[in-house]
Each structure stands twice: as C-alpha cells, then as structure tokens.
C-alpha cells in the first residue's frame, strides 16, 4: 500500500532538520520578498 503524499514529505523534512536545516525559504532580511509581500497586503 502506498503512503499518502504528505507522509513522504514529512520524512524529507525530518531528514533535512536532522541534518541541520533551520528553516525553509528566504532569509528574514530578504528585501525583495519583503517589498513584494508588503505591496500585496
């Protein structure tokens, strides 16, 4: 039986965090992202 897709992602995330990843995505001081989001809100 196949696992639901989200269970596979959970294993990947756990492996990444175990390897030392602290977060996903952009850095907190990403000006381009900040300005883009600010223009949407």
C-alpha positions in Angstrom: 0.0 0.0 0.0 1.3 3.5 -0.9 1.7 6.1 1.7 -0.2 9.4 1.4 2.0 12.0 -0.3 2.2 14.1 2.9 3.9 11.3 4.8 6.7 11.2 2.3 7.2 15.0 2.7 7.3 14.6 6.4 10.1 12.1 6.2 12.0 14.6 3.9 11.5 17.5 6.3 12.6 15.4 9.3 15.7 14.3 7.4 16.6 17.9 6.5 16.1 19.3 10.0 18.1 16.4 11.5 20.9 17.3 9.1 20.9 20.9 10.4 18.5 22.9 8.3 16.8 25.6 10.4 14.1 26.8 8.1 12.9 26.7 4.5 12.6 29.6 2.1 14.1 33.0 2.2 16.2 34.7 4.8 14.4 37.1 7.3 16.1 40.1 5.8 15.2 39.5 2.1 14.2 43.0 0.9 12.8 41.8 -2.4 10.5 39.3 -0.7 9.5 41.8 2.0 8.7 44.5 -0.5 6.7 42.2 -2.7 4.6 40.9 0.2 4.2 44.4 1.5 2.7 45.5 -1.8 0.2 42.7 -1.7 -1.1 43.4 1.9 
